[in-house]
Amino acid sequence: MPSGGNVTFLVGQQSKSISIKILADVTGEELEELINEITVTLGNAVANQDAGGVVVYDTDDAPPIGTIERASAASEGADWIVGGGCGGSGGTWGVTQTAVSDDGRYVLFVSDQTDFVSGDTNGVSDIFRRDRLLGITERVNVDSAGGQMRAALSGSNLLQNVSMSGNGRYVAWFQPGDFPNSGLSGWLFRDLETGTTVAQASLSSALTFANVRSFSSDGNYFVVEGYDLAAGTSAVYRYDQSTGALLELGPRLIGSGGPKYVLSADGQRVMISTTAALLAEDTNNCADAYVLDLTTGQYERATVTDDEQQLGSAGCVAGSVDGAEFAFGGTAVSFTSLAPELGVPAGYAQQHIFVRDLATDTTERVDFVPEEGFPYGSTIDHSGRYVAIGFQIMSLIGDGSQGTLTGPGGVTWYIAGAGSWVYDRETGESTRVGVLPTGTLANQRVGQGILSGDGRYVVFGTAASNLGANDNNGKPDAYIQRIN
């Protein structure tokens, strides 16, 4: 690594992080000194400052497997929390959206609760990023000067299309309200390292409209839906931040509820779920998942059987991507299906979860959990080994207050709760999410788990009050659990 370098602070910035790439380090170690002196230059004045023991945090010493930690919490030591609680009071909805960095260090969440950070007085939902390593929570949807979003004059204040790069540095979102200082609103993009927030369309001079969909792990690449000024057309592109290059992925695809675009970790492949037939042999008029290799320009359909037979119309919602769920880990695609071609019984009203392994060209069912019920969604890690499965827990006895579903033979099942499991494709074992190492199970529903890119952690939402200290707000919070 270099012996020195420069770090630039913008006006109003009080902290900066320095990223250091560690190669082949698999041994847990003590904290190591990185910097012993900092030279500060202000105008013509130069001063040396003792760094006071700036260290490298060795994250090999991760919490024990099964450990659950509340992620929607205020910064450690925050003195604006009445009674010294964890944060998360006020508001109506609690946590509504979550994301996690590839290594599990950063957890992103959306909440209308008011005491995660000081000065949160706008009365609407905001985006927060929790740094688990440093115990710091910061608000993301602020302008470059730190100003908070102002509520929209009319209509919804719902934050939408929130996404984060795998390294936790970049966040993109849509917000209806503006920033009073800059007037910015709509599709926005924030670099948490430089502290700058800009309109997504300003990232490329070729686009007047932009909607960022998905990032690569390092954030250098992202998929963006935009309008090309020169060509006068709408399309979807991969944008390269380092060069400013736009690579067109195809025309803007139309479909109810979608389509969906997900980049691989290295940014060299993209999964596209759409009802459009991107290959000539696609004749099922269904939502399918394709993987486009951006190096070769070749499409591969992932929603197929082992022998690459397409799924018939009985296995999808014909003409629509509604009801189809896809997740892309870079080497495998997980998806939901009712297709008889995949072994789902005829007349079965609830789908199963399958994984298409792009390396072995195999398709397998993965929703094996020790509960009666029906799966409804999935996420998958970058290796394709681990799959997090959302599950409706069912019973043949109930009052129908939580809803009903129809099983094989037209049998009525009563929804008794919701849970999430992580399935290991190598061992065939399933681990229930929301269970403490002591065996204590969350006392409320657990939402769909979202896996970190490395497959070690799963983030989930729940209103449970027994998974962490001082969780008495009665609203959904974001939790993170070490899985392996």
Secondary structure, 3 states (H helix, E strand, C coil): CCCCCCCCCCCCCCCCCCCCCCCCCCCCCCCEEEEEEEEEEECCEEEEEEEEEEEECCCCCCCCCCCEEECCCCCCCCCCCHHHCCCCCCCCCCEEEEEECCCCCEEEEEECCCCCCCCCCCCCCEEEEEECCCCEEEECCECCCCCECCCCCCCCCCCEEEEECCCCCEEEEEECCCCCCCCCCEEEEEECCCCEEEEHHHHCCCEEEEEEEEECCCCCEEEEEEEECCCCEEEEEEEECCCCCEEEEEECCCECCECEEEECCCCCEEEEEECCCCCCCCCCCCCEEEEEECCCCCEEECCECCCCCECCHHHCCCCCCCCCCEEECCCEEEEEECCHHHCCCCCCCCCEEEEEECCCCEEEECCCCCCCEEEEEEEECCCCCEEEEEEEEEECCCCCCCCEEECHHHCEEEEEEEEEEEEECCCCCEEECCECCCCCECCCCECCCEECCCCCEEEEEECCCCCCCCCCCCCCEEEEEECC
